[in-house]
Amino acid sequence: HALRPTVLSAGTMSAVKKVERLSFPFQTPDPFLFAVYHDDKYPPGDGQMRAPRRGNGADFDPSAEYRMYHGERVPGFPQHPHRGFETITATMEGLVDHTDSVGNAGRYGQGDVQWMTAGKGIVHGEMFPLFNDDAPNPLRLFQIWLNLPAASKMVDTAFVMHWAEDVQTVSDADAGYELVVWAGDCNGCAGQPPPPHSWAADPNNDVSVYFITVNPGGSFTIPPSKIGADSNRTTYFFEGDEASIDSAEIPAKSAVTMDASIGATITVPSSASVPALLLVLQGRPIGEPVAQHGPFVMNTREEINKAFSDYQATRFGGWPWPEDAVVFPKDKGRFALVDGAEMRPPGYATSRAKEDL
């Protein structure tokens, strides 16, 4: 299905430019490369944080209750390489165990956001341990790939953790919405700082990632981009049953290309049975050729070939962990190990002290 811009009233233009059925992974505008929504209804674990069934090495069945991905007994993605872009992993439910070839690591989830610059090359693993032995282990998260321009393809790797306690949100019960700002700024909420060489590190590039929930009978207005039509903007209606943007009724599971120079109002009718969940990706396009093969994103085919040969020769520094699919002890808690220093979420010491009482 597709829609052209529609006139709402005299002199008023809808922000909606095109509506497409949502693909898997999501179709994304420059400067983004990839976005996927993980929604896995994992069952109780077996006491060792494992799933009841064994993975087949490439379990991506969209019709299943849950997927093992490349994991064997613990679902997830054992060690694999990247070069030339960044990953933003924004969590809603569940936990992720991260390890990488630089020696960084972490356990994060429940609203935390991990932002990693692959740059000149990194190997990392992301596993989804099943903590609850007597209750389900739902996992909901987005992984988003943000491109790097040619001048930054070979920068040093970087890793930042944005704890849920620091992620800015705003909700309005009367208007019936909640806004979570994972990057950029919107309605007085600002995302946490990106890594230093990110395309998002320059505010003039207007890189923004928003997660919006609109309840039945509610509405939310996305303001115009601060750089107007120079910014690409796509809104994804990825979960729910009814929503409109301006005058356009948007089918569920749709990607909506928008005019970022115009504010856009999302409404959900009172008749809707569930809230509408939407993701917004926005930013100034890099505007360079994209050459991609699997985990490597460069500008030319020759650079892709070089990435493969470099990885074969160096393994991007090697893998310092004892297993390809590292899962930390169950009692480890949320943490980030960056450049040899371990960090915990705000209030961690206080919460642990209360647990020990």
FIKENU-853561 format. One record per residue (C-alpha): residue number from 0; residue in one letter; x, y, z. Coordinates in nm, 4 decimals. Each point is the difference from the previous one (the first is absolute). Layout:
<rs>
R  num  residuo        xx        yy        zz
R  NUM        A         X         Y         Z
...
</rs>
This chain:
<rs>
R  num  residuo        xx        yy        zz
R    0        H    0.0000    0.0000    0.0000
R    1        A    0.1204    0.3544   -0.0676
R    2        L   -0.1291    0.3492    0.0624
R    3        R    0.0906    0.3347   -0.1515
R    4        P    0.0072    0.3188    0.2084
R    5        T   -0.3527    0.1174    0.0692
R    6        V   -0.1339    0.3487    0.0604
R    7        L   -0.1714    0.0225    0.3402
R    8        S   -0.1528    0.3417   -0.0476
R    9        A    0.0771    0.3160   -0.1907
R   10        G    0.3718    0.0623    0.0246
R   11        T    0.0694   -0.3031    0.2212
R   12        M    0.2018   -0.2927   -0.1315
R   13        S    0.0246   -0.3412    0.1609
R   14        A    0.3473   -0.1132    0.1032
R   15        V   -0.0730   -0.3466   -0.1412
R   16        K    0.1841   -0.0570   -0.3275
R   17        K   -0.0202   -0.3771   -0.0413
R   18        V   -0.1347   -0.3006    0.1907
R   19        E    0.1486   -0.3446   -0.0590
R   20        R   -0.0493   -0.3393    0.1542
R   21        L    0.2641   -0.0579    0.2654
R   22        S    0.2794   -0.2284   -0.1166
R   23        F    0.2286   -0.2193    0.2095
R   24        P    0.2487    0.1488    0.0726
R   25        F   -0.1677    0.3400   -0.0181
R   26        Q    0.0680    0.2151   -0.3060
R   27        T    0.2108    0.2938    0.1216
R   28        P    0.0952    0.3471   -0.1281
R   29        D    0.3571    0.1311   -0.0309
R   30        P    0.1862    0.0400    0.2433
R   31        F   -0.1481   -0.3233    0.1430
R   32        L    0.0796   -0.3393   -0.1469
R   33        F   -0.2088   -0.2540    0.1888
R   34        A   -0.2619   -0.0272    0.2717
R   35        V   -0.1564   -0.3102    0.1470
R   36        Y   -0.2487   -0.0480    0.2817
R   37        H    0.0617   -0.3058    0.2151
R   38        D   -0.3170   -0.1195    0.1746
R   39        D    0.0666   -0.3416    0.1495
R   40        K   -0.2246   -0.1656    0.2569
R   41        Y    0.2620   -0.2211    0.1595
R   42        P   -0.1270   -0.2604    0.2485
R   43        P    0.1471   -0.0611    0.3480
R   44        G    0.3678   -0.0941    0.0009
R   45        D    0.1426   -0.3288    0.1218
R   46        G    0.2024    0.1344    0.2943
R   47        Q    0.3013    0.0533   -0.2269
R   48        M   -0.1674    0.2821   -0.1948
R   49        R   -0.0583   -0.2314   -0.2978
R   50        A   -0.3066   -0.0482   -0.2193
R   51        P   -0.1839   -0.3335   -0.0053
R   52        R    0.0913   -0.0692   -0.3613
R   53        R    0.3220    0.0048   -0.1951
R   54        G    0.0542    0.2504   -0.2800
R   55        N    0.0733   -0.1073   -0.3567
R   56        G    0.2701    0.2640   -0.0537
R   57        A   -0.2236    0.2404   -0.1942
R   58        D   -0.3401    0.0133    0.1685
R   59        F   -0.1856    0.3100   -0.1210
R   60        D   -0.3522   -0.1436   -0.0433
R   61        P   -0.2327    0.3044    0.0231
R   62        S   -0.3036   -0.2172    0.0761
R   63        A    0.1546   -0.1614    0.3089
R   64        E   -0.0595    0.1174    0.3563
R   65        Y    0.3734    0.0530    0.0307
R   66        R    0.3186   -0.0416   -0.2005
R   67        M    0.3405   -0.1399    0.0964
R   68        Y    0.1745    0.2051   -0.2736
R   69        H    0.3578   -0.1336   -0.0213
R   70        G    0.0002   -0.1278    0.3590
R   71        E    0.0138   -0.3663    0.0934
R   72        R   -0.1635   -0.0223    0.3459
R   73        V    0.0076    0.3676    0.0999
R   74        P   -0.1604    0.2108   -0.2748
R   75        G    0.1959    0.2778   -0.1602
R   76        F    0.2928    0.0796   -0.2254
R   77        P    0.3399   -0.1535    0.0869
R   78        Q    0.3128    0.1879   -0.1073
R   79        H   -0.0144    0.1619   -0.3450
R   80        P    0.1863    0.2928   -0.1650
R   81        H   -0.1036    0.3496   -0.1094
R   82        R    0.1725    0.2900   -0.1761
R   83        G   -0.1028    0.3421   -0.1273
R   84        F   -0.3136    0.0925    0.1962
R   85        E   -0.1605    0.0137    0.3464
R   86        T   -0.2532   -0.2102    0.1866
R   87        I   -0.2632    0.1452    0.2326
R   88        T   -0.1687   -0.2658    0.2134
R   89        A   -0.3007    0.1497    0.1770
R   90        T   -0.1701   -0.2338    0.2454
R   91        M   -0.3518   -0.0082    0.1410
R   92        E   -0.0170   -0.3402    0.1721
R   93        G    0.2511   -0.2769    0.0666
R   94        L    0.3776    0.0011    0.0406
R   95        V    0.2979   -0.0229   -0.2356
R   96        D    0.3524   -0.1239    0.0761
R   97        H    0.2604    0.1808   -0.2137
R   98        T    0.3656   -0.0891   -0.0581
R   99        D    0.2436    0.1285   -0.2614
R  100        S    0.3508   -0.0319   -0.1401
R  101        V    0.1150    0.3219    0.1698
R  102        G   -0.0682   -0.1598    0.3392
R  103        N   -0.3113    0.2031    0.0738
R  104        A   -0.3056   -0.1736    0.1380
R  105        G   -0.3348    0.0627    0.1594
R  106        R   -0.3355   -0.1259    0.1145
R  107        Y   -0.2770    0.2432   -0.0831
R  108        G   -0.3724    0.0144   -0.0663
R  109        Q   -0.3326    0.1125    0.1458
R  110        G    0.0263    0.3377   -0.1719
R  111        D    0.3796    0.0327   -0.0317
R  112        V    0.1524    0.1062   -0.3330
R  113        Q    0.3401   -0.1192   -0.1213
R  114        W    0.1706    0.1974   -0.2785
R  115        M    0.3068   -0.1517   -0.1677
R  116        T    0.2236    0.1412   -0.2733
R  117        A    0.1423   -0.2889   -0.2009
R  118        G    0.2236    0.2377   -0.1957
R  119        K    0.3189   -0.1688   -0.1239
R  120        G   -0.1200   -0.3373    0.1222
R  121        I   -0.1346   -0.1824    0.3024
R  122        V   -0.1274   -0.3448    0.0862
R  123        H   -0.2854   -0.0203    0.2485
R  124        G   -0.2568   -0.2406    0.1389
R  125        E   -0.3510    0.0656    0.1281
R  126        M   -0.1720   -0.2749    0.1981
R  127        F   -0.3465   -0.0019    0.1563
R  128        P    0.0160   -0.2012    0.3260
R  129        L   -0.3289   -0.1245    0.1475
R  130        F    0.0166    0.1129    0.3624
R  131        N   -0.3408   -0.1003    0.1261
R  132        D   -0.0342   -0.3689    0.0816
R  133        D   -0.3635    0.0210    0.1089
R  134        A   -0.1352    0.2729   -0.2298
R  135        P    0.0254    0.0980   -0.3678
R  136        N    0.3003    0.1979   -0.1285
R  137        P   -0.1381    0.2483   -0.2554
R  138        L    0.2566    0.1848   -0.2128
R  139        R   -0.0873    0.3187   -0.1874
R  140        L    0.2654    0.2208   -0.1561
R  141        F    0.1035    0.1855   -0.3110
R  142        Q    0.3345   -0.0346   -0.1680
R  143        I    0.0678    0.2920   -0.2317
R  144        W    0.3027    0.0464   -0.2259
R  145        L    0.1160    0.3576   -0.0568
R  146        N    0.2449    0.0567   -0.2835
R  147        L    0.3355    0.1750    0.0288
R  148        P    0.1240    0.2347   -0.2738
R  149        A    0.3100   -0.0952   -0.1999
R  150        A    0.2179    0.2258    0.2144
R  151        S   -0.1004   -0.1944    0.3129
R  152        K   -0.0212   -0.3581   -0.1286
R  153        M    0.3358   -0.0926    0.1539
R  154        V   -0.0207    0.1859    0.3319
R  155        D    0.0783   -0.1776    0.3252
R  156        T   -0.2763   -0.2103    0.1483
R  157        A   -0.2102    0.1485    0.2784
R  158        F   -0.2630   -0.1195    0.2469
R  159        V   -0.2384    0.2043    0.2137
R  160        M   -0.2774   -0.1187    0.2295
R  161        H   -0.3066    0.2115    0.0618
R  162        W   -0.1641   -0.1397    0.3119
R  163        A   -0.3788   -0.0038    0.0099
R  164        E    0.0156    0.2254    0.3045
R  165        D    0.1592    0.2699   -0.2199
R  166        V   -0.2102   -0.0464   -0.3148
R  167        Q   -0.2389    0.2951   -0.0222
R  168        T   -0.3720   -0.0566   -0.0367
R  169        V   -0.3114    0.2123    0.0213
R  170        S   -0.3588   -0.1127    0.0356
R  171        D   -0.3298    0.1833    0.0033
R  172        A   -0.2938   -0.1947    0.1386
R  173        D   -0.2514    0.2529   -0.1318
R  174        A    0.1415   -0.0079   -0.3526
R  175        G    0.0499   -0.3756    0.0260
R  176        Y    0.3603   -0.0432   -0.1080
R  177        E    0.3481   -0.0905    0.1194
R  178        L    0.3166    0.1120   -0.1805
R  179        V    0.3405   -0.1635    0.0498
R  180        V    0.2967    0.1800   -0.1599
R  181        W    0.2792   -0.2425   -0.0849
R  182        A    0.1888    0.2576   -0.2092
R  183        G   -0.0445    0.3652   -0.0908
R  184        D   -0.2491    0.2207    0.1799
R  185        C   -0.3747    0.0460   -0.0045
R  186        N   -0.2500    0.1889    0.2170
R  187        G    0.2598    0.0886    0.2596
R  188        C    0.1498   -0.3521    0.0188
R  189        A    0.3600   -0.0514   -0.1108
R  190        G    0.1713   -0.3239   -0.0881
R  191        Q    0.3239   -0.0897    0.1773
R  192        P    0.3287    0.0870   -0.1793
R  193        P    0.0983   -0.2332   -0.2865
R  194        P    0.3554   -0.1295   -0.0531
R  195        P    0.2447    0.2718   -0.1094
R  196        H    0.0337   -0.0940   -0.3684
R  197        S   -0.3686   -0.0690   -0.0589
R  198        W   -0.1902    0.1796   -0.2770
R  199        A   -0.2337    0.0837    0.2887
R  200        A    0.2775    0.1802    0.1933
R  201        D   -0.0500    0.3079   -0.2182
R  202        P   -0.3361    0.1541    0.0984
R  203        N   -0.0253    0.1522   -0.3470
R  204        N   -0.0582   -0.3524   -0.1313
R  205        D   -0.3255   -0.0208    0.1992
R  206        V    0.0281   -0.3741    0.0704
R  207        S   -0.3062   -0.0921    0.2036
R  208        V   -0.1490   -0.3271    0.1211
R  209        Y   -0.3333    0.0151    0.1833
R  210        F   -0.2267   -0.2709    0.1423
R  211        I   -0.3585    0.1204    0.0295
R  212        T   -0.2994   -0.1674    0.1642
R  213        V   -0.3429    0.1498   -0.0725
R  214        N   -0.2925   -0.1397    0.1989
R  215        P   -0.3529   -0.0447   -0.1351
R  216        G   -0.1556    0.3467   -0.0157
R  217        G    0.3420    0.1650    0.0204
R  218        S    0.2195    0.2059   -0.2297
R  219        F    0.3581    0.1159   -0.0344
R  220        T    0.1525    0.2615   -0.2300
R  221        I    0.3498   -0.0517   -0.1399
R  222        P    0.1485    0.3492   -0.0409
R  223        P    0.1719    0.1082   -0.3217
R  224        S    0.3666   -0.0844   -0.0329
R  225        K    0.2329    0.2810    0.0968
R  226        I    0.1619   -0.0328   -0.3446
R  227        G   -0.3335   -0.0291   -0.1788
R  228        A   -0.0170   -0.1933   -0.3244
R  229        D    0.3766   -0.0587    0.0092
R  230        S   -0.0755   -0.2813    0.2448
R  231        N   -0.1388   -0.3397   -0.0982
R  232        R   -0.2777   -0.1278    0.2272
R  233        T   -0.1768   -0.3371    0.0060
R  234        T   -0.2612   -0.1001    0.2563
R  235        Y   -0.0663   -0.3704    0.0586
R  236        F   -0.3404   -0.1133    0.1317
R  237        F    0.1340   -0.3351    0.1126
R  238        E   -0.2510   -0.1111    0.2637
R  239        G   -0.3691    0.0769    0.0534
R  240        D   -0.3159   -0.0105   -0.2094
R  241        E   -0.1136    0.3565   -0.0779
R  242        A    0.1802    0.3317   -0.0508
R  243        S   -0.0072    0.3071   -0.2219
R  244        I    0.2653    0.2554   -0.0871
R  245        D   -0.1637    0.3310   -0.0870
R  246        S   -0.2939   -0.0997   -0.2217
R  247        A    0.1495   -0.3294   -0.1150
R  248        E   -0.1134   -0.3263    0.1567
R  249        I    0.3113   -0.2119    0.0373
R  250        P   -0.0323   -0.3776   -0.0186
R  251        A    0.1746   -0.1959    0.2733
R  252        K    0.3510   -0.1200   -0.0924
R  253        S    0.0746    0.3013   -0.2206
R  254        A    0.3033    0.2163   -0.0747
R  255        V   -0.0971    0.3627   -0.0603
R  256        T    0.2373    0.2289   -0.1903
R  257        M   -0.0584    0.3540    0.1242
R  258        D    0.0818    0.3602   -0.0786
R  259        A    0.2162    0.0920    0.2987
R  260        S   -0.0594    0.3709   -0.0532
R  261        I   -0.3636   -0.0404    0.1081
R  262        G   -0.1270   -0.0945    0.3437
R  263        A   -0.2107   -0.3169   -0.0015
R  264        T   -0.2753   -0.1063    0.2395
R  265        I   -0.0453   -0.3682    0.0813
R  266        T   -0.3469   -0.0880    0.1268
R  267        V   -0.1484   -0.3273    0.1190
R  268        P   -0.3796   -0.0278    0.0082
R  269        S   -0.1781   -0.0890    0.3213
R  270        S   -0.1253   -0.3120   -0.1771
R  271        A    0.3516   -0.1445   -0.0192
R  272        S    0.0459   -0.3099    0.2142
R  273        V    0.3674    0.0612    0.0795
R  274        P    0.2486    0.2901   -0.0032
R  275        A    0.1913    0.0815   -0.3178
R  276        L    0.3769   -0.0419    0.0271
R  277        L    0.2126    0.2023   -0.2410
R  278        L    0.3695    0.0453   -0.0709
R  279        V    0.1322    0.3177   -0.1637
R  280        L    0.3368    0.0074   -0.1790
R  281        Q    0.1185    0.3404   -0.1165
R  282        G    0.3227    0.1577   -0.1173
R  283        R    0.1936    0.1879   -0.2636
R  284        P    0.0982   -0.2445   -0.2753
R  285        I    0.3701   -0.0751   -0.0409
R  286        G   -0.0519   -0.0140   -0.3750
R  287        E    0.2872   -0.2343   -0.0854
R  288        P    0.0075   -0.3324   -0.1861
R  289        V   -0.0750   -0.3001    0.2217
R  290        A    0.1742   -0.3318   -0.0605
R  291        Q   -0.1189   -0.2685    0.2404
R  292        H    0.0713   -0.3662    0.0338
R  293        G   -0.1292   -0.1667    0.3142
R  294        P    0.1617    0.1619    0.3043
R  295        F    0.2135    0.2530   -0.1910
R  296        V   -0.1204    0.3361   -0.1350
R  297        M    0.2412    0.2089   -0.2042
R  298        N   -0.0138    0.2280   -0.3058
R  299        T    0.1476   -0.2262   -0.2683
R  300        R    0.0209   -0.3693   -0.0861
R  301        E    0.3787    0.0199    0.0315
R  302        E   -0.0373    0.1209    0.3596
R  303        I   -0.2325   -0.2916    0.0733
R  304        N    0.2570   -0.2430   -0.1365
R  305        K    0.2633    0.1686    0.2184
R  306        A   -0.2255   -0.0374    0.3054
R  307        F   -0.0266   -0.3747   -0.0605
R  308        S    0.3740   -0.0394   -0.0504
R  309        D    0.0781    0.2105    0.3081
R  310        Y   -0.2388   -0.2054    0.2120
R  311        Q    0.1477   -0.3271   -0.1258
R  312        A    0.3510    0.1245    0.0750
R  313        T   -0.0547    0.1705    0.3363
R  314        R   -0.3404   -0.1069    0.1334
R  315        F   -0.0255    0.3693    0.0907
R  316        G    0.2227   -0.0537    0.3008
R  317        G   -0.1107   -0.3511    0.0890
R  318        W   -0.2578   -0.1327    0.2424
R  319        P    0.1092    0.0337    0.3647
R  320        W   -0.2913   -0.1992    0.1452
R  321        P   -0.0034   -0.3735    0.0820
R  322        E   -0.3125   -0.0716   -0.2079
R  323        D   -0.1552    0.1287   -0.3216
R  324        A   -0.3334    0.0530    0.1785
R  325        V    0.0785    0.1527    0.3389
R  326        V   -0.2702    0.0076    0.2681
R  327        F    0.0884    0.1584    0.3335
R  328        P   -0.0945   -0.1505    0.3373
R  329        K   -0.3640    0.0334    0.0896
R  330        D    0.0691    0.2234    0.2997
R  331        K    0.2266    0.2423   -0.1895
R  332        G   -0.2654    0.2680   -0.0438
R  333        R    0.0056    0.2841   -0.2508
R  334        F    0.3493    0.1368   -0.0677
R  335        A    0.2256    0.1445   -0.2672
R  336        L    0.3714   -0.0778   -0.0248
R  337        V    0.1600    0.2702   -0.2178
R  338        D    0.3764    0.0448   -0.0412
R  339        G    0.0613   -0.2158    0.3059
R  340        A   -0.2303    0.1953    0.2325
R  341        E   -0.3259   -0.1536    0.1204
R  342        M   -0.3028    0.2251    0.0337
R  343        R   -0.3416   -0.0644    0.1513
R  344        P   -0.3366    0.1706   -0.0496
R  345        P   -0.0883    0.2969    0.2214
R  346        G   -0.1167   -0.1143    0.3413
R  347        Y    0.1460   -0.3499   -0.0409
R  348        A    0.1828   -0.0024    0.3346
R  349        T   -0.3120    0.1170    0.1840
R  350        S   -0.2203   -0.2628   -0.1638
R  351        R    0.2471   -0.2793    0.0769
R  352        A    0.0229    0.1130    0.3620
R  353        K   -0.3789   -0.0216    0.0297
R  354        E    0.0035   -0.3513   -0.1482
R  355        D    0.2531   -0.1077    0.2632
R  356        L   -0.2165    0.1210    0.2908
</rs>
